Amino acid sequence: MKILAIESSCDETSVSVCEGREVLSVVTDTQIAEHKKYGGVVPEIASRRHTEAISRITKEALKNANLSFSQIDAVAVTFAPGLIGALLVGVNYAKGLAYSLGVPLIPVHHLRSHIAANYITHKDLKPPFLCLLVSGGNSLIVKVNDYTDFEIIGRTRDDAAGECFDKSARVMGLDYPGGVMLDKIATEPDFVKFPMPWPKVDGCPFDFSFSGLKTAVINTAHNLNQKNIPIDVSVLSATVRKRVCDILIANTLAAAEQEGFTKIVLAGGVSANSELRSRMTEECKKRGYELYFPEKKYCGDNAAMVGVQAAYEYNSGNIAGTELNAMATLDINYN
Ligand code: KG4
């Protein structure tokens, strides 16, 4: 089954053609250069750019797969969660396309597709497994019982790990997207020079809280600025990176132990973080756990992961009608 998949939940317009776990083509138009000027994504601009790009990107993806519209068996689209205006562009385009081609329309949850990014590289990976899903807007520990059966056992009470990275980077004067830059520039952490909290959520050992850590970095930077002391950006970056990883890794391993998982999967934009990958690899090796993470090119938003997840959604009967709407927020276990 050849699925044409569309992703427009944030600042990447992406279209892919997939067949099972095989990616026949993927074309992604990033808006980073434009949003960089504002230090973050401007939703209104994102929607307009998606509108301009989506037809061209779709034609390119089809061309790269050596296929014509008539050879597509289904259209899939990210419908939630994300920036509402941005999602609506993809959803409406997908609806029109599916209707005109007379093929099924498959709605795909954005976070489910981040998990599915792993299936592209790891062809033998099958649920059940435990997933640490960390992106710009979400930080979750999820039991993936089956391809369309999810149970959240840990979540952030405030900011996501990606938000903590991005805002820390911004206050240090690093370019957008901050998390990527912070990871590149980080050297050795120093908790004596830059004390950082390790916030815990009472009674919920797998939940996260990153807003206190984010505030600690902002206060540190402001204090230094007020005293005209230059910020040691490489060390502060390494210190915040280490603390975010400490928290993510400790909670994930505790959840794996309590829930009896020996197969762990990382997903979402933050799963590209070099320290998270290397420390998780080490910790899992020590415990004899299997660890999977996506190829870097599939960690961020892309339509290939949407197309791969769509096949499982289709098999479980998740097909939308023309009334499909976009949603800014929706839990991963919505059905
Ligand atoms: O999954 P994603 O591309 O978009 C969302 O669905 O949110 O995640 C974007 C987030 C941003 O916060 C970005 O800074 C972060 O992933 N990110 C990283 C790295 N690469 C991307 N954070 C830390 N280290 C990285 N190498």
Residues whose N, C-alpha, C, O or C-beta is under 5 A from the ligand:
A	BS01	KG4	S135 G136 G137 G162 E163 F165 D166 P177 G178 G179 V180 D183 G268 G269 V270 A272 N273 S274 C299 G300 D301
